């Protein structure tokens, strides 16, 4: 991702090193939904944070020096589930729209 090592699932970002100038050095960008992000920020603001640059994206910034290995493992699993769920929903919507397009009668000229 923009010159930073990244892990992806189904071509979607799972995590990468934070390289934007607003992020603290030694931070990780991690995919999450907005509700989980809010909970993480409220529970452990010394570990998780957000900058204006990332506020509209479903991610949270993680201070690697503050997170335990088991926490990171759980976050990566959660991020993977988030991506997989969204991928299934996207494919389902695509399939539904194709089926609807097949059912529409052709316009007569």
Order of alpha helices (4+ residues) and beta strands (2+ residues): beta-beta-beta-alpha-beta-beta-alpha
